[in-house]
Amino acid sequence: MPYAAVLSVVSLVRIADARRTARYPVVFRLFQPQTLGAGPNSSRIAFCFEFRISMKIELKPFQRKYLQGLAHGIDPVVMVGNNGLTEAVVREIAISLDAHELIKVRVLGDDRDARIAMFEQICDELGCAPVQHIGKLLVLWRPSDKARIALPKNKQAMKD
């Protein structure tokens, strides 16, 4: 079969929750090649593959300090238990970020390196900004469609 014919039947299957929108990282998965039906189409093969587009948000130090001050009075909304960072936990964090923009996540477990790895994984998968990691608490921020938190543009704007 010619290469162009294979490319014409490439099928990309998006693996994402129904709540996700275009601002989230795009995720595709690689599956085994499959023959499409019988008869004249039986020689066509469909391929699927995975790739990620990371959309990590970078904060300036004064913006990070501003968000830390706002996060001081809020309680954790998501807890990561002994099973670690599962798809259900990531989905719940995404829903909470959509609802609140700035959230705290409590991570159970005593392994600091594992908490740091979870913090980075959450930020990479959900496209949110790491604000603070203190003890077993992670503070995350991601702007939503309805801007609830306006970040200061410079240090002078924080003082006003």
Beta strands, then each sheet from edge to edge (+ up, - down):
strand 1: 31-35
strand 2: 45-48
strand 3: 78-80
strand 4: 102-107
strand 5: 129-134
strand 6: 137-141
sheet 1: 1+ 2-
sheet 2: 3+ 4+ 6- 5+
end
